Amino acid sequence: MSELRPAPWITRDSSFFWEAAKRCELVAQRCTGCGKLRQPPRPMCPFCNSVEREEQVLSGKGTVYTWVMPRYPAIPGFEDGRIVVVIDLAEGIRMVSNLCDIAYEDVTREMCVEVFFEEAQDGFKIPLFRPASV
């Protein structure tokens, strides 16, 4: 890749996620009220309305739930041909990301994938996925 991706949009609720990504860790919020994981990060649990939460490191393993390759309009700062995927993470939550190192026509539902991290602007790293090594 010739240019770095843009830095992510950081909020009070997502800063822990992006700081963990700088360490090459994939994390999610766990509600300390009901124990359920939530992704994307948000201030209140959608299950029990608790605002108490903790950070949990995830395995980075999952399967492809669905995918698409956006064609138009072009997104500034992103290469054409990026595959956008929804990943079913092993921990039972879903995450939107990009799938790399595979041709679009070779992607299949329930394909095993694993996370890796790509450098972005301002020292950030972005969690992306690729087919899992056997």
C-alpha positions in Angstrom: 0.0 0.0 0.0 1.5 3.3 -1.0 -0.3 5.6 1.4 -1.3 5.0 5.0 -5.0 4.8 5.8 -6.5 7.8 7.5 -6.4 7.8 11.3 -9.6 6.5 13.0 -12.2 8.8 14.4 -11.6 8.6 18.2 -14.4 9.1 20.7 -14.5 8.9 24.5 -16.1 5.5 24.2 -13.8 4.1 21.5 -10.4 5.4 22.6 -9.6 2.1 24.6 -10.2 0.2 21.3 -7.8 2.2 19.3 -5.1 2.3 22.0 -5.3 -1.6 22.2 -5.0 -1.7 18.4 -1.7 0.3 18.6 -0.5 -2.7 20.7 -1.9 -5.1 18.1 -4.6 -6.3 20.4 -8.3 -6.7 19.4 -10.6 -5.8 22.3 -14.2 -5.3 23.1 -16.3 -3.9 25.9 -17.7 -6.3 28.4 -20.6 -5.1 30.5 -19.9 -5.6 34.2 -23.6 -5.6 34.9 -24.7 -8.5 32.7 -21.4 -9.8 31.4 -22.3 -9.5 27.7 -19.8 -8.3 25.1 -20.7 -5.3 22.9 -19.2 -4.1 19.6 -19.0 -1.3 18.5 -18.0 0.5 21.7 -20.8 2.6 23.3 -21.5 4.3 26.5 -24.4 2.0 27.7 -25.1 -1.7 27.5 -27.9 -2.4 25.0 -29.0 -5.4 27.1 -29.2 -4.1 30.7 -28.6 -0.3 30.3 -25.5 -0.4 32.6 -22.8 2.1 32.1 -20.2 0.0 33.9 -17.8 -1.8 31.6 -14.4 -3.4 31.3 -12.1 -4.2 28.4 -11.7 -7.8 27.2 -8.9 -9.0 24.8 -10.4 -11.1 22.0 -8.8 -14.0 20.1 -8.9 -12.3 16.8 -10.4 -15.4 15.2 -13.7 -15.6 13.4 -15.7 -16.4 10.3 -17.0 -14.4 7.4 -20.7 -13.6 7.9 -21.2 -11.4 4.8 -19.1 -9.3 2.4 -19.3 -6.7 -0.3 -16.8 -4.7 -2.5 -17.9 -1.1 -2.7 -17.5 0.3 -6.2 -18.8 3.9 -6.2 -18.3 6.5 -5.0 -14.5 6.3 -4.3 -13.6 6.7 -0.7 -10.8 9.2 -0.2 -7.8 7.6 1.5 -8.7 4.1 0.6 -7.6 1.9 -2.3 -10.2 0.6 -4.8 -10.9 -3.1 -4.4 -11.2 -3.3 -0.6 -13.5 -6.1 0.5 -15.8 -5.0 3.4 -16.8 -7.9 5.6 -18.9 -8.5 8.7 -17.0 -11.0 10.8 -18.6 -13.3 13.4 -15.9 -13.3 16.1 -15.2 -16.4 18.1 -16.5 -14.6 21.2 -20.0 -14.2 19.8 -20.0 -10.6 18.6 -19.8 -9.2 15.0 -17.3 -6.7 13.7 -17.1 -4.7 10.4 -13.7 -4.6 8.8 -11.8 -5.3 5.6 -10.7 -8.7 4.3 -7.3 -8.8 2.7 -4.9 -11.3 1.0 -7.7 -12.9 -1.0 -9.6 -12.3 -4.3 -13.2 -11.2 -4.0 -14.5 -14.3 -5.9 -12.7 -16.6 -3.5 -14.4 -15.3 -0.4 -17.0 -17.8 1.1 -19.5 -17.6 3.9 -18.1 -19.1 7.2 -14.5 -18.9 5.9 -12.1 -18.9 8.9 -10.3 -15.6 9.3 -7.8 -14.0 11.7 -7.0 -10.4 12.6 -3.8 -8.5 11.7 -3.0 -4.9 12.1 -2.1 -2.3 9.4 -0.3 1.0 10.1 -2.5 4.1 9.7 -1.8 7.8 10.0 -0.8 9.5 13.3 0.7 6.2 14.7 -2.6 4.3 14.8 -3.1 0.7 13.6 -6.3 -0.7 12.0 -7.5 -4.2 12.7 -8.1 -6.0 9.4 -8.7 -9.7 8.6 -7.2 -12.3 6.3 -7.9 -16.0 5.7 -6.7 -18.0 8.7 -3.5 -19.9 8.4 -3.9 -23.6 9.0 
